[in-house]
Amino acid sequence: MIAQTSLSAFYALDNTALKKMKTIIYRTLLFHKDNVTHRELARSLSGRVSAENVRKRTNELVKEGVVFCSGKHECSVTGRMAKTWSVYA
């Protein structure tokens, strides 16, 4: 059973804001033209979007078929190996 507070929070979500965030992430990926990690993408957005939100919106864009995992490289933010993302041309 789902708690009433969870349902209320779900229905209160502003889908317009989520779409806008996905558009910003998509356009930023287009601008980079390189493979970027979630954290690199979040940093390029000057902290306006957290790395966690970038990850969530990127996964939605993958499901929509406009973004794909393009490999791995050492993240310039964390210094760890991480998946990279690109848009389909």
N, C-alpha and C positions, 0 to 999 in steps of 0.2 A: 504494500500500500504506500502511496506517495503522500507525504505530509502536505497539508493545505498551504503551509508557508512556501514550500517548494513550488507548488502549482502557481501560487500568486506571483512568485518571483519570475517564473517562466513566462506567464502571460504579460508581465510588466516589461519584458525585454523590448527594446526599441529596434526592430528589424532594420530600420533605415540606418541606424548607427552602425550595425553590424555590416551591412552592405557597403557603407561608406568606408569602413575600415578595410574590408576586403579589396575594394577598389584602390585604396592608398597602397596597400601591400603589393597588389598586382602591378600598379604603375611603377612602384619603386623597383620591383624585379625587372621590369622592362628597361628601366633606366640603367641598372647595373650592367646588364648584358654579360655578367660573369656569374659563376656559380657562387651563391652566398648562403651562409648558415642563418638559422633563425636569429641568433644573437647579433650577427653582423647586420642583418636586416633591421632589427630593433634599434641598434646603435645608429644606423643611417637615418632613422626616423627621429633622431634627436630626443629619444626618451618619451615621445608622444604615445607610443604603444609599447607595452611590456613584451619581453621575449615570449612569455607564456601566451599572450594574446596573438602574437605573430604566429606562433606554432599552431594554435587553434584555427586561425583564419587560413593559414597556408594549407592545412589538412583539408579544410572545406574546399579550397580552390583545387586541390588535387582530385577530390571526389567529383568536382565539376568538370575536370578534364582540361584545365587551362594551365596548370602548374605540374611539374614533375620533379622527382628526386633525380638530380643530375650527377650524383657521385658523392665523394667525401673529400674533405681537405682539413688541414689544421685551422681551426677557427682563430681569427686574429683577436677575438675578444677573450676567449677562455684558454687558448693554447692547446686545446684538446681536438682530437679528430671528431668531426661532426658531419652529418649529411648536409649536402648543398642542394639548393633549389633553383630552378630556372623556369621560364615560361616557354610554352610551345611557340615556335616561330610562325 
